[in-house]
Amino acid sequence: MKTGSLALQRFLGILFVLAILSALAPIGTSAEPAQQGPIVYYVRYGDTLFSISQRYGTTVPALMQANGLTSEYIYAGQRLIIPPYPITPGPTLTPYPTPSNFNCTYTVAYRDTIFSIGYRYGVPYQVLMQANYMYSPYLRAGQTLRVPCLSPEPTPFPTHIVQSGDNLFRIAIQYQTSIYAIARTNGIWNPHWIYAGQNLVIPYPNSTVWPTVPTRLPTNTPGPTNTPGPTVTPGGATLTPTPTTTGTSIAAAIVMFNIQFLPNTLTIQRGRTVMWQNNDAVNHSVRSGAPGAPTTLFNSGTITPGNKFYFTFNDPGTFPFFSELHGGMTGTITVQ
């Protein structure tokens, strides 16, 4: 009897424990309701942000934004917050169209960059990278690239031999480019240090518009008497530059500085005199006409640093002028 009573007690005890466990267990087999707050997830070996986003119905950008991630790199054991609310992903980038007509080749030269080659061929550097299946913009000398077939073929960037007194600022203004572009292309770590005789590649010419330096026009106060310059004989016609004497009516002054005329356009009245003054450390000249098409109206010859040239305009019209020593220096005077 004692043995049967003991077995009965054990059976009843087991039933009591099962009853308690069934009471604590959730009713039914339906899934747990969604949590109201964010879900915490610990990364497992082999997980990626994409696989986690697919598992929880979110997106990779939403996961990165919720966890302050700057890359898609995660590691096992990392604690991630799964956002319970949708997060608007960032804007998507529209890929460039598939390049066409890239049937010619270009051999990369020393100091070439993907940006300079794209500039010369008139295509964005991203398109050039896409056409050559490039994942980084780095190039090596001798590398062959697919480029558009252009006729005529783009000419290389010009080169400049550094002269005594040159600096990157003057060179950049002369070629209408930037100091940084010249320094970066030529591997110049200190833009204040260049030397005479150095051969520089000039990238992106005529791509930067430098602001003109305002000049102060002379007042009507009579200036000192200057000795007239030598007689100029352009095209067989003898012309003498107008000498500066006390009371000469100077309509305007054009300063030659940083290898340019400042200002390079003027409007004056008929019968007035224009003065060109060389404020550069190199020789300059002034001649009527345009590069390749000079005229015989006036020709200063060589104007050394600190000297001037004068000419009086007696007839109305538009008169272009240029420097025979620096072909990129041009200007126009309108006489009313």
C-alpha positions, 0 to 999 in steps of 0.5 A, spaced: 500 500 500 505 504 501 508 503 494 502 504 491 501 511 494 508 513 493 507 512 486 500 515 486 503 521 489 509 522 484 504 521 478 499 527 481 506 531 482 507 530 474 500 532 472 501 538 477 507 540 473 505 539 466 499 543 468 503 549 470 507 549 464 501 549 460 498 555 463 505 559 462 505 557 455 502 561 449 495 559 447 495 557 439 500 556 434 500 563 431 506 567 430 508 572 435 505 579 434 510 584 431 513 588 437 512 595 438 519 598 439 525 596 435 528 589 434 535 588 436 539 583 432 546 580 433 549 578 427 551 571 426 557 568 421 555 569 414 550 574 415 550 580 410 546 587 411 542 585 405 540 578 408 538 581 414 534 586 410 530 581 406 529 577 413 526 583 416 522 586 410 527 592 410 532 595 406 540 596 407 540 604 407 534 603 412 539 598 416 545 603 415 541 609 417 538 606 424 545 603 426 549 609 424 553 605 419 558 608 414 559 602 410 556 595 409 561 591 413 558 588 419 561 582 423 559 576 427 556 578 434 555 585 432 548 588 435 544 591 430 537 595 431 532 593 426 527 599 425 520 597 426 518 603 421 520 604 414 526 609 412 526 613 406 532 611 402 537 616 399 536 618 392 538 613 387 544 615 382 542 614 375 547 611 371 551 614 365 548 611 358 553 605 355 558 609 351 558 608 344 563 610 338 569 608 343 573 605 338 579 608 338 585 607 343 589 612 347 596 611 350 596 614 357 602 619 357 606 621 363 602 626 367 596 624 364 590 623 368 583 620 367 580 627 368 585 631 363 584 625 358 576 626 358 577 633 358 581 633 351 576 628 348 570 632 351 566 626 355 565 626 362 571 622 366 565 617 369 563 615 362 571 614 360 572 609 366 565 606 364 568 604 357 574 602 360 571 598 365 575 602 371 574 601 378 578 607 380 581 613 376 588 611 377 592 610 371 599 608 369 604 611 363 603 606 357 596 604 359 591 603 353 584 606 353 578 606 349 576 613 347 571 616 342 574 617 335 574 624 333 577 628 327 581 631 328 584 627 334 585 632 340 591 635 340 595 634 347 595 640 352 601 645 351 607 646 355 611 652 358 618 653 359 619 656 365 622 663 364 626 667 369 621 671 373 615 666 372 611 663 377 605 659 377 600 665 378 602 668 372 602 662 368 595 660 370 593 667 368 597 667 361 593 660 359 587 661 363 587 655 367 588 654 375 594 654 379 592 647 382 591 644 376 598 646 373 601 644 380 597 637 380 598 635 373 606 636 374 607 633 381 609 640 384 608 639 391 610 647 393 606 651 388 611 657 390 617 653 388 619 652 380 625 654 376 627 657 370 628 652 364 622 647 367 618 644 362 610 644 365 604 641 362 599 646 362 592 642 363 585 645 361 587 651 357 582 657 357 577 653 362 578 659 368 576 666 367 580 670 371 577 677 374 580 683 371 584 688 375 581 694 375 585 700 373 586 707 376 585 712 370 589 718 370 586 725 372 587 731 368 593 733 372 598 734 367 604 729 368 611 730 367 614 731 361 617 724 357 621 723 351 618 721 345 619 714 343 623 712 337 619 713 330 615 707 328 615 705 321 610 699 320 608 697 312 612 703 309 608 708 313 612 713 318 608 714 324 611 717 330 608 715 337 604 721 340 609 724 346 607 725 352 607 733 354 604 737 359 597 738 358 596 731 353 589 729 353 589 722 355 583 718 355 585 712 358 590 708 360 591 700 359 596 696 363 600 690 361 600 686 367 600 678 368 601 677 361 594 681 359 591 688 357 588 691 363 582 693 361 582 689 354 576 693 352 575 701 351 570 706 349 573 713 347 572 719 344 575 721 337 581 725 338 583 722 344 590 719 346 590 712 349 597 710 353 599 703 354 604 702 360 608 695 361 608 694 369 610 687 368 617 684 369 618 682 361 618 685 355 611 687 351 609 690 345 602 693 342 600 693 335 594 694 331 590 688 328 589 681 331 594 675 331 595 673 324 592 679 321 596 685 323 595 692 320 599 698 319 595 703 324 600 703 330 606 699 332 610 700 338 615 695 337 618 692 344 616 696 350 621 694 356 618 694 363 616 700 366 616 704 359 609 706 355 606 707 348 601 712 346 597 713 340 591 718 338 585 715 335 583 721 330 578 716 326 571 713 329 571 705 329 573 699 332 580 698 333 583 691 335 590 690 338 594 685 340 602 683 343 606 680 338 611 678 343 605 674 347 600 672 342 594 671 347 594 678 349 589 682 345 584 687 346 579 692 342 578 700 342 572 703 340 572 710 338 566 714 337 
